[in-house]
Amino acid sequence: MPALIPIMGARVISFYPMATASQRSLIMTARNLAFLALALWLGTIAVAGWLFVVGRTVPASDGRSAILLTPAERDVVLGEMRAMLASVQGIASAIADGEGERAANAASAVGTGATHAVPATLMAKLPLEFKQLGLGVHSNFDTIAVAARQGEEADLLLSRLADQLSQCVACHALYRIDPEP
């Protein structure tokens, strides 16, 4: 019985002139399956990349982009936003009372460490710009926490907080969260 012929494409047949028709057919079938698998893999990567950038959005009636989420995913995003708003209130209150450590704790609560709880399936549905704005907001909370712990003056901390809020306003001007159809 002839040795198994390696799968290297159509040219391999010429190296094995004794190959039977069924062996040649097997080589061609295997080669076609390999190309099909490669094409499917590349297609999957392309779709995943496209979804990573575009997310799951549709134009909204108010001119913003509507991000389409399940009720549970929407709850996660809105819960995170409420936590950020509570932290903003905590930071402002702590700054008013001259308590830098309390301001730092409030900011740290929604810093970049808070992003690890977001499911990957949810992140895949968010458009790239939304992710960039969101991660920037979390990172800026970390910066506010460090500045507050280092005893930065109240007016500078309030300026950082105002800049932070302008990112929130920008994001809310661009996006809204709608339920998936």
C-alpha positions, 0 to 999 in steps of 0.5 A: 500500500502506498504511503500517505501523501502529505497535503501540500496542494495540487503540486504534491500529486506530481511527486507521487506519480503512483498515487491512485485517483482516490488518493488524489481526490483525498488530497484535493478534498483535504486541501479544499477543506483547509482553505475553507477552514482558513476562509471561515477563520478569517471571516470570523476575525473580520466580523469580530473586528468589525463588531469591536469597532462598530458595536451593536448600534442603530441611528436613533430618532434624536440624532444620537446612536442607540446602542442595542442591549438586552435588559440585563446588559442595559442594567449593567451599563446604567448601574455603572453610570449610577455608580459614577454619578454617586462617586461624583457626588461623593467627590464633590461633597468630600472636596467641600468638606476638605476631606481628600481621602474621602474624595479619593475613595469615592473616585477609586470606587469607579476607577479602572478596577471597576471595568473588570466586572463588565462581561466580554459579551457586553463589551463586544456590543459597545462601539469603539468610541463609547468604549474609549470614552468609558475607559477614559472616564474610569482612568480619570477617576483614578487620576482624581483619586491619586491627586486627592490622596496627594493633597491637591488643592480643592480648586484643582480637584474641582477642575478635574471633576469638571473635566470629568463631567464634560466627558460624561456630557459628551458621551450622553450627547452621542449615545443612548441605550435602547433595548434590543428588538 
